[in-house]
Amino acid sequence: MNDSDVKLPNFLIVGIQKAGTTSVYNYLKQHPQVYLSPLKETNFLEKDWPQLIEQGHQFNPKKIATFEQYKNLFEGVTNEIAIGEISPNYLFHYKTSTELIKRYVPHAKLIAILRNPVERAISDYLMHVREAQSNRSLKEQIQYRADKSFVITKGKYYQPVKYYFEQFSQEQVSIFLYDDLRKDSQKFIQDIYKTIGVNPDFEPDTSRKSQVAQVPKNKAVNNLLVRKNPIRSLSASLLKPLLSEKKRQQVRSFLIGMNSKSKEEIDSFDEEKQLLLNLYRDDILKLQDLIDRDLSPWLTI
């Protein structure tokens, strides 16, 4: 296939994590005029991976680290009108991502979905707890690592959005709010259909939530089930002759589920919410003027 025959994205959903991008990915995939990368988060346009490889950096072999690998994700395009991918870290890594977007897909429509940053931070923190990746409490991160914690800094949207507007113009960049997705998922996704130029009257099945937020009842048990450790390795070796890999994963998922509770069952993070709001208030007010949307609900706890 010649480079001139290669179909590349004409739209990207660039952000942000914990703002419904998995659900949006599934709703977009249902539309017959949309082709989405089979890999939800390619992250190829996040950093200059080819340059990092030249410098000797090593990456997971499954990583999309070269332009050839990126192009291969879109080999299945036939007659779809909208071709895209969803990598919610593109907004966060805005300085490198904008340069790479201009290099590879300069005319792509760019869409950011933003969520109340206080809610987003708590959701992100709970995900890290669930995946046994967090050693500090959320309160500690707010008080001592507010400028270094990705959980917190990813909620500062004003500068990244402003930078995208400066690099691409406001006509090329569209801002959507997670609040609207929660309010009316059909209308929300149909507005995105309209933005990317496909039939907006198509009605996808939006009845099923892609991710149900849960957190561990017991962190020690969760760490045993999630992290690599001798007990987990021994259990896997004992079960291997008896169960297929798929069955072993189902057992593990069942045990994780048994040790989980929904977010609604845990404390409400009242103190953390107020601390986060204090951190985000100025950023929210500047963003509100920038995108010309009423964000006053984000300013109350």
C-alpha positions in Angstrom: 0.0 0.0 0.0 1.4 3.4 -1.0 1.5 6.2 1.6 -1.0 8.1 -0.6 -3.5 5.3 -0.1 -3.3 5.3 3.7 -6.3 6.6 5.5 -5.5 8.5 8.7 -7.8 10.0 11.3 -9.9 13.0 10.4 -11.0 13.3 14.0 -9.4 12.7 17.4 -10.9 12.7 20.9 -8.0 14.2 22.8 -9.2 14.3 26.4 -9.7 13.8 29.2 -9.3 10.7 31.3 -12.3 9.7 33.5 -14.7 11.7 31.4 -16.7 8.9 29.7 -14.3 8.3 26.8 -14.8 4.5 27.0 -18.5 4.9 26.6 -18.1 7.4 23.8 -15.7 4.9 22.1 -18.4 2.2 22.2 -21.1 4.6 21.0 -19.0 5.8 18.1 -18.1 2.2 17.1 -21.8 1.5 16.6 -22.2 4.1 13.8 -21.9 2.6 10.3 -20.2 5.7 9.0 -17.5 5.8 11.6 -14.2 3.8 11.7 -12.4 3.8 15.0 -8.9 2.5 15.7 -9.4 -1.1 17.1 -7.0 0.0 19.9 -8.9 2.6 22.0 -5.9 4.5 23.3 -3.1 4.5 20.7 -1.3 7.3 22.6 0.9 7.6 19.5 0.5 11.4 19.2 1.2 11.9 22.9 5.0 12.0 22.6 7.6 11.7 19.9 8.1 8.0 20.3 10.3 7.4 17.2 12.7 10.1 18.4 12.8 8.5 21.9 13.5 5.1 20.3 16.4 6.7 18.4 17.7 7.9 21.8 17.7 4.4 23.1 14.5 4.3 25.1 12.9 0.8 25.4 9.1 0.4 25.3 6.6 -2.4 25.7 6.6 -4.3 22.4 2.8 -3.8 22.2 3.2 0.0 22.2 2.3 1.9 19.1 5.7 3.6 18.8 6.2 4.1 15.1 4.2 5.8 12.4 4.1 2.5 10.5 2.4 0.9 13.5 0.0 3.8 13.7 -1.0 3.6 10.0 -1.6 -0.1 10.4 -4.4 0.6 12.9 -6.4 2.2 10.0 -5.8 -0.5 7.4 -9.4 -1.7 7.9 -11.0 1.6 6.7 -13.3 1.0 3.8 -15.9 3.7 2.9 -16.4 5.2 6.4 -16.8 9.0 6.4 -15.3 9.7 9.9 -12.0 8.0 10.9 -10.7 8.5 14.4 -9.1 7.4 17.6 -9.5 8.3 21.3 -6.4 9.0 23.4 -7.5 11.0 26.4 -3.9 12.0 27.4 -3.5 14.1 24.3 -5.0 17.1 26.1 -2.8 16.6 29.2 0.4 16.3 27.1 -0.8 19.3 25.1 2.6 20.8 24.1 4.0 17.6 22.5 0.6 16.3 21.2 -0.2 19.5 19.3 3.1 19.4 17.5 2.6 15.7 16.5 -1.0 16.3 15.4 0.2 19.1 13.2 2.9 16.7 11.8 0.7 13.7 11.1 -3.0 14.7 11.0 -3.1 18.5 10.8 -6.7 18.9 9.6 -8.3 16.4 12.0 -11.3 17.6 14.0 -10.2 17.7 17.7 -12.7 17.0 20.5 -12.2 17.3 24.2 -14.6 16.0 26.8 -14.2 17.8 30.1 -15.5 16.7 33.5 -15.9 18.6 36.8 -12.2 18.5 37.9 -13.1 17.7 41.5 -15.1 14.7 40.5 -12.5 13.7 37.9 -9.7 13.7 40.5 -11.7 11.5 42.9 -12.6 9.1 40.2 -9.0 8.9 39.0 -7.7 8.4 42.5 -10.2 5.6 43.1 -9.1 3.9 39.9 -5.5 4.0 41.1 -6.6 2.5 44.4 -8.5 -0.3 42.6 -5.4 -1.0 40.4 -3.1 -1.0 43.5 -1.1 2.0 42.1 -1.6 4.5 44.9 0.4 4.6 48.1 -0.7 8.1 49.2 -4.1 9.1 50.3 -5.9 11.7 48.1 -5.7 14.2 51.0 -1.9 13.7 51.1 -1.6 14.2 47.4 -3.6 17.5 47.6 -1.6 18.8 50.5 1.9 17.8 49.6 2.0 16.9 45.9 -0.6 19.1 44.3 1.8 20.2 41.5 3.3 16.8 40.9 0.3 14.4 41.2 -1.1 13.6 37.8 -4.4 12.8 39.5 -4.7 16.4 40.4 -2.9 18.3 37.6 -5.0 16.5 34.9 -7.9 18.6 36.1 -6.4 21.9 35.2 -7.9 22.4 31.8 -7.5 26.1 31.1 -4.0 26.2 29.8 -4.2 23.0 27.6 -7.5 24.1 26.0 -6.2 27.6 25.4 -3.1 26.1 23.8 -5.2 23.9 21.5 -7.3 26.9 20.5 -4.1 28.9 19.7 -2.5 26.1 17.7 -5.6 25.0 15.7 -8.3 27.7 16.0 -11.6 27.3 17.9 -13.3 26.1 14.7 -11.1 22.9 14.6 -11.4 22.2 18.4 -14.8 21.3 20.0 -15.4 21.2 23.7 -18.0 18.8 25.2 -18.9 18.4 28.9 -19.3 15.1 30.7 -22.3 16.6 32.6 -24.2 16.5 29.3 -23.2 12.9 28.6 -24.7 11.9 32.0 -27.8 14.0 31.4 -28.7 12.7 28.0 -26.2 10.3 26.4 -28.2 10.0 23.1 -28.2 13.7 22.5 -24.6 14.0 23.5 -23.3 11.4 21.1 -25.5 12.7 18.3 -23.9 16.1 18.8 -20.5 14.4 18.4 -21.8 12.6 15.2 -22.8 16.0 13.9 -19.3 17.4 14.8 -17.5 14.7 12.9 -19.8 14.9 9.9 -21.7 11.7 10.0 -25.5 11.1 10.1 -26.6 12.6 13.5 -29.9 10.8 13.4 -28.3 7.4 14.1 -29.3 6.1 17.5 -26.8 3.9 19.2 -27.5 1.7 22.2 -26.4 3.8 25.2 -28.1 1.8 27.8 -25.0 0.0 29.1 -22.4 1.8 31.1 -18.9 0.8 30.0 -17.3 1.2 33.4 -18.9 0.8 36.8 -16.7 2.5 39.4 -15.7 0.2 42.3 -13.1 0.3 45.0 -11.7 -2.5 47.2 -13.2 -3.4 50.5 -9.8 -4.6 51.6 -6.7 -3.1 50.1 -4.4 -5.9 51.1 -6.6 -8.5 49.4 -6.9 -6.3 46.4 -3.1 -6.0 46.1 -2.8 -9.8 46.2 -5.2 -10.1 43.3 -4.0 -7.2 41.2 -0.2 -7.0 41.7 2.3 -9.6 40.7 3.3 -11.5 43.9 4.4 -15.0 44.9 1.0 -16.1 46.1 -0.7 -15.0 42.9 2.1 -16.8 40.9 1.7 -20.0 42.9 -2.1 -19.9 42.5 -1.8 -19.4 38.7 0.6 -22.4 38.4 -1.7 -24.7 40.4 -4.7 -23.7 38.4 -3.0 -23.7 35.0 -3.4 -27.5 34.4 -7.1 -27.3 35.5 -8.4 -24.1 33.9 -7.9 -22.3 30.6 -6.4 -18.8 30.8 -9.9 -17.3 30.1 -11.4 -19.2 33.0 -8.5 -18.2 35.3 -9.2 -14.5 34.4 -12.9 -15.0 35.1 -12.1 -16.4 38.5 -9.7 -13.5 39.3 -12.3 -11.0 38.1 -15.0 -12.7 40.3 -12.7 -12.5 43.3 -11.9 -8.8 42.6 -15.6 -8.2 42.3 -16.3 -10.0 45.6 -13.8 -7.7 47.3 -15.3 -4.5 45.8 -17.9 -2.0 46.7 -19.4 0.8 44.7 -18.3 4.4 45.1 -21.6 5.2 46.6 -20.9 2.9 49.5 -17.7 4.7 50.6 -17.3 8.0 52.4 -18.1 11.1 50.4 -14.6 12.8 50.5 -16.1 16.0 51.8 -12.9 17.5 53.0 -11.0 16.5 49.9 -13.7 18.0 47.7 -13.3 21.3 49.4 -9.5 21.2 49.1 -9.7 20.3 45.5 -12.2 23.0 44.7 -9.9 25.6 46.3 -7.2 24.4 44.0 -9.3 24.4 40.9 -11.5 27.5 41.4 -9.4 30.0 39.4 -8.8 27.6 36.6 -12.5 26.8 36.3 -13.4 30.5 36.1 -10.8 31.2 33.4 -12.0 28.1 31.5 -15.6 29.2 31.7 -14.8 32.5 29.9 -12.5 30.7 27.4 -15.1 28.2 26.2 -18.2 30.4 26.9 -20.0 27.7 28.9 -21.6 28.0 32.3 -19.5 26.0 34.7 -21.1 27.3 37.9 -22.1 23.7 38.9 -18.4 22.9 39.1 -18.0 25.6 41.8 -20.2 24.1 44.4 -19.7 21.0 46.5 
